[in-house]
Amino acid sequence: MTFSTSTTTTTPTSDTTTREIYNKAADRWVRTTPQSLSDFTGRPPVFELCGDVSGFTIMDLGCGEGYCARVLAEKGATRIDGIDISEEMVEHAIENTKKAYDEATNTQLSFNVGDITKLTLPDNTYDLALGMFVYNYLTVEQMQASFAEVHRALKPGGAFVFSVPHPAFPFIHKNQKPPFHFDFSDVGGYFSARNQRAFGSIYRRDGQQLPVEMTHKLLNDYFDALGAAGFDTMPVVRELGVKPEHKDIDERFFHSIDDIPLHMGVKVIKRA
């Protein structure tokens, strides 16, 4: 495997940038096994949407500290290019991937600081684009720009898979308690809060709190943006939540968000 180089919880305010939030919290995101709520309820079914990635070239948008890239490498991807807005997350991705793999492993991973609305990636290059819990940070307009960039960089026949907190979740689950919540109480309702930013937390099973944020978008915003970007095939949509096997692992941790939509996973193909 080859590597490329790159350069206590506080409540964020409206002028705190996503980059600042994740630079401060980067250490708490580092893990080698599932720890946070979405590592159980969100990421595994989204990896299933990716399908067989053997031999794939993948762009990992909002790569964080490299957790998803390492999973996809274990699944046989040949090359993974990770991009994240946080310098600290990218540094962790590089260091933790070096610890996880030796140079003999046949996967190339790169992690670089960048803006997923302005990708500096070549056209028609990638078999898969993965956006794991990154589009919840963008406005409608920013998401539209990123989707267009993804469509450009994917090969014909390539897949775009992304996940976000379910758009209805903050308005169904208004209890500001662990293990997952957003506070839209001062922002508005489901329709009036469109394009409004709110902060929240997702928790690890060891009790550590991870800051998250959500710029609210309606369901139709996601699908309208895909169409505007050039995706004209039928998307596959999965509404994700707690499963019985999660409660078998830790009833106390999962019970308060049982039987409500937590996340949404989407897969769409660029027409060949």
Secondary structure, DSSP 8 states (H G I E B T S, - for coil): -EE----------TT--HHHHHHHHHHHH--SS--BHHHHHTHHHHHHHH---TT-EEEEET-TTSHHHHHHHHTT-SEEEEEES-HHHHHHHHHHHHHH--TTSS-EEEEEE--TTS----TT-EEEEEEET-GGGS-HHHHHHHHHHHHHHEEEEEEEEEEEE-TTHHHH-----TTEEE--TTT--TTTTTT-EEEEEEEBTTS-EEEEEEE---HHHHHHHHHHHT--S--EEEEE---HHHHHH-HHHHGGGTTS--EEEEEEE---
